[in-house]
Amino acid sequence: MKPKVLKKGNTTIKIYSHLAHMTKEEQKKWFESEWEKGNPTLKNIVNAVKRCLDEEGK
């Protein structure tokens, strides 16, 4: 898979994911579908993000 490449200042970010090449609508549909299926990796990522946001709010 060809990575999606982003530049932020002097930093180059390479994303190796089909999600990076999807439109926002396609990403939304994928997310909703995987959430409904109970994708454990997706749920773990969401929980990790929530914990990080909770820590920032303290």
C-alpha positions in Angstrom: 0.0 0.0 0.0 1.3 3.4 -0.9 1.3 5.7 2.3 -0.4 9.0 2.5 2.3 11.6 3.1 1.7 14.8 5.1 4.2 17.5 6.0 4.0 19.5 9.2 6.9 21.9 9.4 10.1 19.8 9.2 8.2 16.6 10.0 7.1 14.1 7.4 4.2 11.9 8.4 3.5 8.7 6.5 0.2 6.9 7.2 0.0 3.3 6.1 -3.8 2.8 6.3 -6.6 2.5 3.8 -8.6 4.9 6.1 -6.2 7.7 5.1 -7.2 7.4 1.5 -11.0 7.4 2.2 -13.3 10.4 2.0 -14.7 11.7 5.3 -18.0 10.0 4.5 -16.3 6.7 3.7 -14.4 6.9 7.0 -17.6 7.7 8.9 -19.3 4.6 7.4 -16.3 2.4 8.1 -16.1 3.6 11.7 -19.9 3.1 12.3 -19.8 -0.4 10.7 -16.7 -1.5 12.7 -18.2 0.0 15.9 -21.4 -2.0 15.4 -19.4 -5.2 14.8 -17.6 -4.6 18.1 -14.1 -4.2 16.6 -12.0 -4.6 19.7 -9.0 -2.7 18.3 -11.2 0.3 17.4 -12.8 0.2 20.9 -9.4 0.1 22.5 -8.2 3.1 20.5 -11.3 5.1 21.4 -10.9 4.3 25.1 -7.2 5.3 24.9 -8.1 8.6 23.3 -10.8 9.2 26.0 -8.3 8.5 28.8 -5.8 11.0 27.2 -8.5 13.7 26.9 -9.6 13.0 30.5 -6.0 13.5 31.7 -5.7 16.8 29.8 -8.8 18.1 31.4 -7.4 17.7 35.0 
